[in-house]
Amino acid sequence: MIDPRLHTLRVFARCGTVGATAELTGYSPSAVSAQLRELQRVLGMQLLTKDGRGVRLTATGRFLVAGSDGLVAEWESLRAAAMAAGDQVQSHFGLGGFSTAAAQLLAPLAATLRSTRPLLEVQVLEADPSRCFDLLVAERIDLAVIVAMQSDSCGEDDPRFEQTFLLDDPLDVIIPGDHPLASRETVTLEELASEPWITETAGSTYHALFTAAFTAVGVTPRIAHEAVEWETQIAFVGAGLGVGLLPRLAPLHNAENVVRLRITGKGKPARRIVAAARRGSIGSPLIKESLEILQGTAQRLLKTRLEDES
């Protein structure tokens, strides 16, 4: 197994402070500092240097952390293969994901695993993509569900992780129930270009997706309001303040005066949802089973969402 002190160094390299490392690993800050000092002593290398009130990695420390990526991947692969060979499953399985994924995908997965594997302790953590990657490095979770375009800091070429495609989640239009187009099943973005739109703040992932969709059809939408949470956007639409985009996986929660329409024609936006795991661990029987369950759940939700809310 990987030396716990090296593991702590890798978590420190990911999050950058002793305090954040302590929070992620469950150690106290003094214990983290002690482990890092001990690793330096054992290796006879200066891995950390003072940086104001804190510390940072030296060039040697950065080289050691980067070089250990392959070692960790080999260990994860060996551990996964050993589990498969002996038909064993670890006692704890951590899952992490953004809000929609946690509610719509991870909760059903956790329920299924608890039913089929009663001795398995399953924990679900709602977290944004960056936090999910922190949790993966710290081994707090084993599998994360993220929106691919939100994971720029940990792309597909990051040697610490491997990603598996789950689904492309289409974005639908939500409009007030008394809107002239509310009786339709589909609509084009051009038909709604002049409407007051509700979206996230400029610079956010979904604002970029929103902008790209309208760029594709050659029109400029009129942004009237900004909302961060889907529930807030749905409430704005229900109040007649404008129209918005909503992922197919996101439910309307029986919202009053809100109708969901599919988008046809050019510029149909979708968010790509992937599962991320530590490199080498993807061969774990539990992760393989979980990916199959996630993909099946996602496809069923996408197929029935509009019918359930019609």
ZAPAFI-754376 format. One record per residue (C-alpha): residue number from 1; residue in one letter; x, y, z. Coordinates in Angstrom, 3 decimals. Layout:
// residues N
   num   residu         c1         c2         c3
   NUM        a          X          Y          Z
...
// end
This chain:
// residues 310
   num   residu         c1         c2         c3
     1        m      0.000      0.000      0.000
     2        i      1.001      3.634     -0.415
     3        d      2.842      5.161      2.545
     4        p      0.278      7.302      4.433
     5        r      2.848     10.092      4.631
     6        l      3.161     10.183      0.844
     7        h     -0.621     10.170      0.617
     8        t     -0.724     13.210      2.903
     9        l      1.878     14.967      0.754
    10        r     -0.205     14.325     -2.355
    11        v     -3.310     15.752     -0.706
    12        f     -1.281     18.803      0.379
    13        a     -0.068     19.238     -3.210
    14        r     -3.676     19.171     -4.403
    15        c     -5.176     21.648     -1.925
    16        g     -2.138     23.769     -1.018
    17        t     -2.503     24.337      2.728
    18        v     -2.007     22.319      5.895
    19        g     -5.476     23.314      7.105
    20        a     -7.222     22.121      3.950
    21        t     -5.167     18.913      4.005
    22        a     -6.255     18.284      7.586
    23        e     -9.912     18.823      6.689
    24        l     -9.719     16.414      3.759
    25        t     -7.726     13.668      5.489
    26        g     -9.352     13.854      8.891
    27        y     -6.049     14.464     10.655
    28        s     -5.378     17.464     12.862
    29        p     -3.212     20.252     11.354
    30        s     -0.410     19.342     13.777
    31        a     -0.601     15.693     12.685
    32        v     -0.403     16.715      9.026
    33        s      2.652     18.869      9.718
    34        a      4.260     16.036     11.677
    35        q      3.694     13.558      8.841
    36        l      5.190     15.923      6.283
    37        r      8.229     16.598      8.485
    38        e      8.716     12.870      9.067
    39        l      8.527     12.127      5.335
    40        q     11.203     14.748      4.699
    41        r     13.395     13.201      7.384
    42        v     13.008      9.641      6.136
    43        l     13.691     10.586      2.517
    44        g     16.456     13.024      3.349
    45        m     14.870     15.593      1.028
    46        q     13.492     19.072      1.558
    47        l      9.974     18.770      0.258
    48        l      8.512     21.947      1.785
    49        t      9.685     25.506      2.243
    50        k      8.321     28.491      4.118
    51        d      5.893     30.690      2.206
    52        g      4.688     33.576      4.348
    53        r      2.784     32.073      7.259
    54        g      2.421     28.743      5.489
    55        v      4.507     26.327      3.475
    56        r      4.678     25.268     -0.158
    57        l      6.258     22.447     -2.094
    58        t      9.849     22.773     -3.212
    59        a     10.853     21.764     -6.742
    60        t     11.900     18.427     -5.256
    61        g      8.505     18.036     -3.591
    62        r      6.648     18.822     -6.809
    63        f      8.787     16.313     -8.712
    64        l      8.157     13.616     -6.111
    65        v      4.390     14.177     -6.159
    66        a      4.201     14.125     -9.962
    67        g      6.375     11.033    -10.119
    68        s      4.168      9.219     -7.631
    69        d      1.115      9.416     -9.921
    70        g      2.136      6.241    -11.732
    71        l      2.873      4.474     -8.455
    72        v     -0.576      5.304     -7.076
    73        a     -2.266      4.219    -10.323
    74        e     -0.415      0.892    -10.194
    75        w     -1.512      0.358     -6.600
    76        e     -5.146      1.197     -7.441
    77        s     -5.032     -1.241    -10.365
    78        l     -3.493     -3.971     -8.206
    79        r     -6.045     -3.435     -5.458
    80        a     -8.926     -3.546     -7.955
    81        a     -7.595     -6.740     -9.537
    82        a     -7.130     -8.373     -6.133
    83        m    -10.712     -7.520     -5.180
    84        a    -11.975     -8.994     -8.431
    85        a     -9.841    -12.154     -8.089
    86        g    -11.097    -12.826     -4.593
    87        d    -14.665    -11.691     -5.248
    88        q    -14.295     -9.151     -2.446
    89        v    -15.628     -5.620     -1.983
    90        q    -14.249     -2.892      0.229
    91        s    -16.223     -2.131      3.376
    92        h    -16.719      1.578      2.571
    93        f    -17.660      3.169     -0.760
    94        g    -17.715      6.948     -1.187
    95        l    -19.663      8.770     -3.893
    96        g    -19.567     12.463     -4.765
    97        g    -21.307     14.694     -7.274
    98        f    -22.937     18.006     -8.080
    99        s    -26.456     18.696     -6.817
   100        t    -28.515     17.239     -9.676
   101        a    -26.313     14.165     -9.938
   102        a    -26.382     13.599     -6.180
   103        a    -30.173     13.744     -6.078
   104        q    -31.079     12.033     -9.342
   105        l    -28.227      9.562     -9.903
   106        l    -26.184      8.956     -6.758
   107        a    -29.048      8.608     -4.294
   108        p    -30.667      5.754     -6.326
   109        l    -27.235      4.150     -6.757
   110        a    -26.577      4.271     -3.017
   111        a    -30.003      2.776     -2.312
   112        t    -29.392     -0.060     -4.776
   113        l    -25.955     -0.863     -3.362
   114        r    -27.269     -0.854      0.207
   115        s    -29.968     -3.298     -0.876
   116        t    -27.694     -5.675     -2.799
   117        r    -24.693     -5.355     -0.469
   118        p    -26.047     -4.897      3.081
   119        l    -22.564     -5.058      4.635
   120        l    -21.274     -2.195      2.466
   121        e    -21.203      1.291      3.996
   122        v    -22.120      3.771      1.246
   123        q    -21.612      7.516      1.728
   124        v    -22.808     10.219     -0.691
   125        l    -21.291     13.708     -0.607
   126        e    -22.737     16.597     -2.600
   127        a    -19.829     18.647     -3.937
   128        d    -18.799     20.744     -6.913
   129        p    -16.364     19.192     -9.419
   130        s    -13.204     20.746     -7.959
   131        r    -14.141     19.513     -4.510
   132        c    -14.903     16.062     -5.929
   133        f    -11.359     15.798     -7.284
   134        d     -9.997     16.883     -3.885
   135        l    -12.056     14.130     -2.272
   136        l    -10.821     11.553     -4.784
   137        v     -7.177     12.412     -4.084
   138        a     -7.831     12.237     -0.349
   139        e     -9.595      8.865     -0.844
   140        r    -12.715     10.214      0.850
   141        i    -14.721      9.113     -2.190
   142        d    -14.122      6.448     -4.820
   143        l    -16.352      7.673     -7.635
   144        a    -17.495     11.165     -8.639
   145        v    -20.139     12.342    -11.103
   146        i    -19.349     15.696    -12.671
   147        v    -20.208     17.910    -15.614
   148        a    -17.227     17.561    -17.938
   149        m    -17.040     21.239    -18.843
   150        q    -16.821     22.103    -15.135
   151        s    -13.649     20.080    -14.657
   152        d    -11.149     22.178    -16.597
   153        s     -8.617     21.943    -13.759
   154        c     -8.625     18.139    -14.056
   155        g     -9.057     17.268    -17.701
   156        e     -9.050     13.865    -19.327
   157        d     -5.244     13.964    -19.605
   158        d     -4.734     14.374    -15.837
   159        p     -2.679     11.290    -14.837
   160        r     -4.381     11.033    -11.437
   161        f     -7.867     10.337    -12.772
   162        e     -9.775      8.554    -15.486
   163        q    -13.202      9.552    -16.698
   164        t    -16.054      7.485    -18.086
   165        f    -18.814      8.994    -20.209
   166        l    -22.273      8.605    -18.689
   167        l    -24.627     10.704    -20.792
   168        d    -25.245     13.944    -22.637
   169        d    -27.961     15.708    -20.657
   170        p    -30.013     17.938    -23.004
   171        l    -31.130     21.353    -21.821
   172        d    -34.816     22.105    -22.326
   173        v    -36.611     25.449    -22.362
   174        i    -38.898     26.280    -19.441
   175        i    -41.579     28.926    -20.026
   176        p    -44.575     30.241    -18.058
   177        g    -47.682     28.082    -18.343
   178        d    -49.663     30.972    -19.833
   179        h    -47.054     31.677    -22.536
   180        p    -48.436     31.583    -26.128
   181        l    -46.095     28.653    -26.913
   182        a    -46.952     26.667    -23.780
   183        s    -49.153     24.208    -25.665
   184        r    -46.247     23.186    -27.903
   185        e    -44.024     20.154    -27.310
   186        t    -40.968     21.638    -28.990
   187        v    -39.554     25.069    -29.722
   188        t    -36.502     26.592    -31.404
   189        l    -34.186     29.070    -29.769
   190        e    -34.882     31.521    -32.593
   191        e    -38.557     31.585    -31.627
   192        l    -37.645     32.689    -28.111
   193        a    -34.726     34.985    -28.904
   194        s    -36.651     38.150    -28.063
   195        e    -37.968     36.814    -24.753
   196        p    -36.523     37.995    -21.429
   197        w    -34.078     35.218    -20.451
   198        i    -32.996     33.978    -17.044
   199        t    -29.524     32.496    -16.755
   200        e    -26.446     32.396    -14.547
   201        t    -23.909     35.164    -14.103
   202        a    -21.415     35.775    -16.916
   203        g    -18.298     33.660    -16.425
   204        s    -20.130     30.634    -15.067
   205        t    -20.216     27.270    -16.814
   206        y    -23.907     27.416    -17.664
   207        h    -23.739     30.987    -18.879
   208        a    -21.055     29.838    -21.332
   209        l    -23.289     26.953    -22.444
   210        f    -26.227     29.363    -22.782
   211        t    -24.181     31.802    -24.866
   212        a    -22.776     29.076    -27.115
   213        a    -26.275     27.803    -27.905
   214        f    -27.434     31.209    -29.146
   215        t    -24.175     31.863    -30.972
   216        a    -24.826     28.686    -32.954
   217        v    -28.134     30.089    -34.236
   218        g    -26.748     33.588    -34.805
   219        v    -28.951     35.536    -32.384
   220        t    -28.289     37.510    -29.225
   221        p    -30.634     36.748    -26.309
   222        r    -31.920     39.445    -23.967
   223        i    -30.822     38.523    -20.441
   224        a    -33.263     39.994    -17.932
   225        h    -32.460     38.143    -14.701
   226        e    -29.709     36.004    -13.176
   227        a    -30.177     32.937    -10.978
   228        v    -27.636     30.447     -9.643
   229        e    -29.881     27.616     -8.430
   230        w    -32.274     25.729    -10.689
   231        e    -35.040     26.140     -8.110
   232        t    -34.597     29.926     -8.238
   233        q    -34.726     29.984    -12.034
   234        i    -37.872     27.829    -12.026
   235        a    -39.489     30.223     -9.541
   236        f    -38.600     33.208    -11.720
   237        v    -40.167     31.529    -14.747
   238        g    -43.258     30.565    -12.759
   239        a    -43.647     34.209    -11.716
   240        g    -43.663     35.237    -15.369
   241        l    -40.311     37.022    -15.259
   242        g    -38.926     35.287    -18.328
   243        v    -37.835     31.969    -19.813
   244        g    -34.809     29.794    -19.116
   245        l    -32.906     26.596    -19.833
   246        l    -33.185     23.557    -17.565
   247        p    -31.250     20.254    -17.801
   248        r    -33.425     17.266    -18.619
   249        l    -32.233     15.521    -15.447
   250        a    -33.352     18.419    -13.249
   251        p    -36.991     17.987    -12.119
   252        l    -39.514     20.802    -11.955
   253        h    -40.688     19.706     -8.475
   254        n    -44.356     20.265     -9.413
   255        a    -43.672     23.933    -10.081
   256        e    -46.759     26.011    -10.737
   257        n    -47.165     27.838    -14.038
   258        v    -44.013     26.314    -15.598
   259        v    -43.871     24.200    -18.771
   260        r    -40.867     22.326    -20.148
   261        l    -40.328     22.163    -23.944
   262        r    -37.734     20.293    -25.969
   263        i    -35.419     22.357    -28.165
   264        t    -35.280     21.535    -31.868
   265        g    -33.204     22.930    -34.702
   266        k    -29.718     24.385    -34.351
   267        g    -28.026     25.206    -31.082
   268        k    -29.490     22.378    -29.001
   269        p    -27.400     22.684    -25.810
   270        a    -26.428     19.714    -23.653
   271        r    -24.106     19.164    -20.741
   272        r    -21.796     16.150    -20.816
   273        i    -21.870     14.177    -17.580
   274        v    -18.993     11.852    -16.749
   275        a    -17.879      9.684    -13.869
   276        a    -14.358     10.186    -12.516
   277        a    -12.275      7.791    -10.450
   278        r     -8.676      7.494     -9.362
   279        r     -6.627      6.129    -12.231
   280        g     -6.286      2.356    -11.970
   281        s     -9.353      1.871     -9.786
   282        i    -11.812      1.619    -12.670
   283        g    -11.321     -2.169    -12.695
   284        s    -12.893     -2.492     -9.270
   285        p    -16.008     -4.711     -9.424
   286        l    -17.900     -2.194     -7.311
   287        i    -17.008      0.730     -9.588
   288        k    -17.884     -1.291    -12.686
   289        e    -21.263     -2.200    -11.216
   290        s    -21.870      1.391    -10.139
   291        l    -21.129      2.757    -13.617
   292        e    -23.646      0.335    -15.146
   293        i    -26.292      1.367    -12.611
   294        l    -25.591      5.079    -13.172
   295        q    -25.869      4.767    -16.947
   296        g    -29.093      2.787    -16.706
   297        t    -30.661      5.237    -14.246
   298        a    -29.654      8.233    -16.377
   299        q    -31.145      6.807    -19.546
   300        r    -34.430      5.941    -17.820
   301        l    -34.681      9.433    -16.370
   302        l    -34.021     11.108    -19.693
   303        k    -36.606      8.914    -21.390
   304        t    -39.400      9.519    -18.886
   305        r    -38.776     13.074    -17.633
   306        l    -41.008     14.907    -20.102
   307        e    -43.761     12.293    -19.935
   308        d    -43.834     12.485    -16.131
   309        e    -44.117     16.284    -16.188
   310        s    -46.549     16.655    -19.087
// end
